[in-house]
Amino acid sequence: MTYHFRQALLSMRGNLTATFATLTTMTLTLLMLGSVLLLTLNVNRTLAQMESQVEVAAFLGPGADGTLLLRRVRAFPQVRSAKIVTSAQALDEMTRDYPYVREAAQLAGNPFPDTLRMRVGRVEDSRTVAAAVSTLAGVDDVEYGAGYVDQTVRTLTAVRGAAYALVGLLLLGTLFNILNAVRVAMYARRSEISVMRLLGATRGFIRMPHVIEGVLLGLSASVLALALLTPTYLELSSRVRLFAPVFPVVRDLQSLVPILGGVGLLGVLMGLIGSLFASRRYLRELE
């Protein structure tokens, strides 16, 4: 094993350009992947908070059967909970926030209709539920905050999609760099490999230094990526909490450790799998 490690280190030192390019690409890929995963974690936390607050409100017309409508909307699979708020209850709620509403109601009457309020399982379901409820008999109008719900969902979906696409391209670039680094190393040792084959060395013995090289590159990239990503995220999350406390930024170790650990493990696996594939392929070429 000492021989294999020594050969791997000599190969990395002898091909500094390929080693540096592979290490840089892998580090950037892991940084991007970690950033996307942390962004997704915070996006999901934000969506969960929105889901707990967003309501679909259906305003009922005069004479509408609220009990029947309540039973029908509770049958929708997207609806998590639903309740009827009478016009008197709606007036009481508005009076708590705006005391002058009570005086206006005494002069002009209660302007608030009976309202069917629903909470959905996901923010994305708000539009679907609103469209379905609006077709029910007895419903005059439906409100679900389309101005910010739809825009928020579209923005978050676009951000996640673009980030995943970029990470996919970087992963492909990293694999190509690993293939190239292993190919260069094996080509530089082609005479030595030929002698080893004549002396009866197995394929596994010949490939081992290159596999170790890939694992070392993956491990180094993981360490560098986590050393840059972790303090940067903690600093940015502190600033977001300070200047925008409304956003539920994730900082608890229980949520962060699996993601950061997964990023580090992925770097090692990426180096291992890439080097296994490359050494197997290019050893066949040399034979």
Number of C-alpha atoms within 10 A of each C-alpha: 10 8 9 18 17 14 17 22 15 14 22 22 13 14 15 12 12 21 23 16 16 26 25 17 22 30 26 20 26 27 23 22 23 24 20 20 20 20 19 17 17 17 20 14 16 17 20 15 14 15 18 14 11 18 21 24 22 25 22 25 16 11 8 15 13 20 11 9 20 17 12 12 22 15 10 14 11 19 18 14 15 18 18 18 17 16 17 13 15 16 19 15 12 14 15 11 9 11 12 11 16 16 11 12 14 9 8 8 10 15 12 16 19 21 23 24 20 25 23 23 16 16 22 17 17 25 17 11 21 20 12 12 23 16 12 14 12 18 21 16 15 21 15 20 14 13 8 10 17 15 11 16 13 12 12 15 14 12 14 16 13 12 18 16 11 15 21 15 11 20 20 13 16 24 21 15 22 32 23 18 27 30 21 17 22 23 16 14 12 15 12 13 20 13 11 15 15 9 9 8 13 10 15 11 13 19 21 20 27 29 26 22 28 33 23 21 27 28 24 18 26 28 18 19 25 19 12 13 18 15 11 12 17 13 10 12 18 15 12 15 14 10 10 12 11 10 15 18 20 20 13 8 10 9 12 16 11 11 18 22 13 14 24 22 14 17 25 21 16 21 28 23 15 22 29 21 15 24 25 16 14 17 17 9 10 12 9
